[in-house]
Amino acid sequence: MSAVISVKDLNKIYQGGFQALKNINLDIHAGEIFALLGPNGAGKTTLISIICGIVNPSSGTVLADGYDIVRDYREARTAIGLVPQELSTDAFETVWDTVSFSRGLFGKPRNDAHIEKVLKVLSLWDKRDNKIMMLSGGMKRRVMIAKALSHEPKILFLDEPTAGVDVELRREMWEMVRQLREQGVTIILTTHYIEEAEEMADRVGIIREGKIILVDDKARLMQKLGRKQLTVHLAEPLQSLPATLDDDALALSEDGYGLVYTYDANQETTGIAELLRALNAAGIEFKDLHSRQSSLEDIFVDLVHNGQPAPANASSAGEV
């Protein structure tokens, strides 16, 4: 699969000596939704800013749509649309004028049909003559996306696109992002809403302390690093685990009514059959079984803080 963005040996050291990026190597495929995750200060914004030509790299190379962002900066920037986290629009301009003006900044000829298409996709067509100041926060964010799409970029960066918007609008924007992907736009998403990445992304990259620590297909990542938990709901509470059930993977719930068994679902034997036989041998009766696989959020939190995959959270189990 071709790389529409290729980052090689990228470093960024600020004037005070702080190194924000450390030897970043990353390829982003054409037509995918790529989620870049990381805690505050990890280097997400610095990486995006360098690719978009806002910040100069200290060393390394970046190609956007085949163009070097330094040597061929005009062509590279024309291929990119950026929706920043901060809302920055001219409050006294109309929606139509501000989006059309953004297209002109890239030297693109007037194309009313394209602007109309963008505004309709973003549900802004009925508000095209409204001044920006008259719009809600969610609608202003849509205008920012419309501005980024005005010059028909092949690559779209969304930096916290749903920050501060309600759940309904967030889901509408997810659908809009999927439509853009279907039209061939490559989308790079940064977000603190892990469910957003889990819902939309094809691949996930995790950055920590200026280093890319993992890049993988989302589904493969969850299968490879995820854990599952089996919760056995007991008929009678236990005060403690019997010696015959002493296992690091097995824990007794606080109320004594649940046994929580953590296991790797990718192994040939999960140990569940042995556990049930041991319960029967110990005369322990149970009423129900529930299991849950760890979410992308579980995996992300544990990779960022511990470098290891997290166990599933037994608090929201699904039936076996």
N, C-alpha and C positions, 0 to 999 in steps of 0.2 A: 504494500500500500504506500502511495507517495506521501511525502511529508510536505505540508503546506507551510509549516514553520519548523525550522531546524536550528537548534541552539547548540553550539559547540564550545566547550571549555570557557564558559562565561563567568567572569568575575566582576564584582563591583566593590571598590573600596572608596569610602567617602573621605573627604579632606581631613577629618579628625582621626582617621585611621580605622574606623569601624568597617569591617568587611560584611556587607549585607548579603552578597552572593558568593558562593565558593564552588568554582569549577562545575557549573551547571551544564549538563548535557541532556537535551530533551528534543524529541521529534513529535510533532502533533500532526496527525493524519488528516488529509483533505476530507471534508464532509462529515467529520465526527463532532460529537459534543464531548469536550474534555473538561473535567472538573479539577481545578487546582485547589487543594485544601491545605490548610496549615494554620497554626495559632497566630495571634497578633504578633507582628515583629518577625515573622518567619522569613520574609523576603518576597511574598506574593506580589505586592504592589511594585516593588523595585523591578522584579522580573518583567511584569507587564509593561511598566513605564519604559524600560529599555527596548523591548520589542516594538513598542508603539512610537519610539523616537523622542520620548519626553525626557529621558535620562540617558546620559552617555555611559557606555560600558567602560570598565577599566581595562579589560582584555577579553579576548574571545570573539567569536563571530555569531551573527544571527542572520538567517535568511528568512524572508517573508515572501511567500509566493515566488520563490526563486531569486529574489532581489536582496542584496546585502543592505542592511538597514542603515549603514554608514555611507558606503560608496554610492548606492543607488537609492538614496533616501526618498526621493520624490515618488518613484515607482512603488517602493515598499510601503510608504504611508498611504498611498492611494488604494492599496489592497486591503487596508485595515480600517475597521470601524471600532471606536471605543466608546463604551458607556461607562463613565466614571461613577464612583460611589457617591460623590457629592453632586447635588443638583445645581447646575450653573446655566441659567438661561436668562435672556433679556425679558424681564417681566412685562415690558410694555409692547413687545412684538406679538403678532398673532402667530398661531401654530403654523399656518401655511408659510408665512414669511420667514420664520426662523428656520424651518426645515429646508426651504428652498435656498436660503442664504448659505446654509451649511454645505449644500451641494456645490454651490458656486465657489466656495473656498478651495475645493479640490480641482478647480478648472474644468468642471464638467459642464457641458452645455445644458441649457434649460430643458427640462423634461417633465412637463406637468403630469403626464400619464403615470410616470414612475412615482412621483410624489403622492399622487392620488392613491395609487396602489398601496404604498407604505402606510399612509394614514388610515386606509380602510382596514388593513391587516391588524393595525394597532388600535382599532376602534376609536380613532381620532377624527374621522371624516366629518362627523356632525359638529365638531368643535374647531374646525379648521380656521374659522374667522374669530375665534375667541382669543383674547389676549392671555398670555401665559399666566399673569397674576390671577386670572379668574379660575384657574384649574386647581383641582385637589392635588395632594402630594403624589398619589398614585398616577394621575394623569400626567403630571409633570415628568415623572420617570418614563412614561411612555413616549413623551416628546423627546427625551434624551435618546431613547432607542431609535426613534424616527430620524433624528439628526444623524446618528451614527450610520443609518442605512441609506441616507439620502444619496450618497455617491456610489451606491451599488458595490460595496466591498465584498471580497471573497472570504474575509476573516472578520469575525466579530468578537470583541472582548466585552464581557459583561462582568463588571466588578461590583459584587453585592447587588444584583439587579432588583431584588425584592426586599431590600432593607426598608423597613418602615411601612410596608404595604400590608393590607389585610389578606386573610387566607383566600378569599374568593378571587381577588385580583392576582394573587400569587399563582394560583392554579391557571388562570387565564394566560398569564405570561409564560408559564411552562408550556402551554399548548402553542403559543406563538413561537417560542424557541424551537419546538419540534417542527413547525411548519417551515421555519427558516432553514433548518437542517435538510428537510426534504427538497428545498430549492437549491441545495448545493453549498450553502454557507457553512463554513467551519466555525464552531462556537467554542470559545474558551471561557469557562465560568469560574469565578471565585465566589465562595459563599461560606457563611457560618452556619447556614441551615443544612445540616448534613442530609436530612431527608430530601432536600432539593437535589443534591448530587446523586443520591440513591435513586431518585425518581427519574432523572433525565440523562445522566452521563453514560457514555459508552465506555470511556476509560477514566481512570482516576490517577492523579499524581499527588503525592504528599510531600510538602516541603517543610523542613524543620531546621532552624538556625542557619538558614542560607544554603542548605543542601537538599537536593532531591533524594529522599530516602526510599521512595517506592513509586513505580509507575506500572499499572497493570489494568487489564480489562476488568470492569467492575464486577461482572458475574464471577469471573475466575478468582478475583481477589477475595470475594466473600466466601467462595467455596474453599479456597486454599487456606485462608487465615481465620475464617469463622469457626466458631465452636458451637456445639449444641448442648442444651441442658434438658435433662429429663427430670421432671418433678413428680415424685410419687406421693400422692395424698393418702395419708394413713387413716385407718379407722379409729385408732386410739393413739394419743400422743406418747412420744418417747422422751424420757428425761435425758438420755444420752445415747450415743451410738453403741450398740453391742460390739464386743471385741471382734466378732466374726465379720463385722461390716466396716472395720477400721480401714479406710481407704482415703488417700489424699484427694481423690476426685469426688468424694461423697461428703455432703455436709447436711447437718440437721437444721431445719428452720428454727427461728426463735420460739415459736409457739409449740414446737415439737410435733406438729402434725404433717410436716413435709420433709422428705428426703430429696436433696437436690444433687443430681449426678451430672457432672460435666464431662463431655467426651468429644473426640474428634470423629465427625461423621464420615471422613474420607478413609479411615482405617478399615481393613477387612473385617475386623471384629470390634464392635463398639463396647462390649462388656455388659450390655443391657440384659441379655439372657442370663448371664452369670449372677447379676445383681438380683434379678427376680427369683432365681433359684435360692440364693442366699437368704432373701426375705422369707421365703416359704419355709426353709430349713429352720430359721430362727423363730418361726411362728408369728411373724409380723404380718397382719392383714392390711391391705390397702384398698381404697375405694376408686381411685382414678389415676390416670397417667396423663401428663401434659408435657409437650416438648416445645422448645423455641430455639431458633438459630440466631446467632449474634448478628446485629445490624451493622451497616457500614459505620454508624456512629461509634459503636463499641470498638470496632477495629481501629478507627481513626484515633480515638482517645488513647487507646493503649499503645499504638505505634508511636504517637507523638510523645507520650510521657514515659513509656517503658521500653519501646522497641519490640514489644511482643503482642500477639493477638489477644484480644480480650475474650473472656467467657461470655456466654449469652446471659442476658438479664432475665431472671426467672419471674420478674414482676408482670410480664405480659406474655403469657404462654399461649401456644396454640395446640389444639388437641392432636394427639397421635393418630 
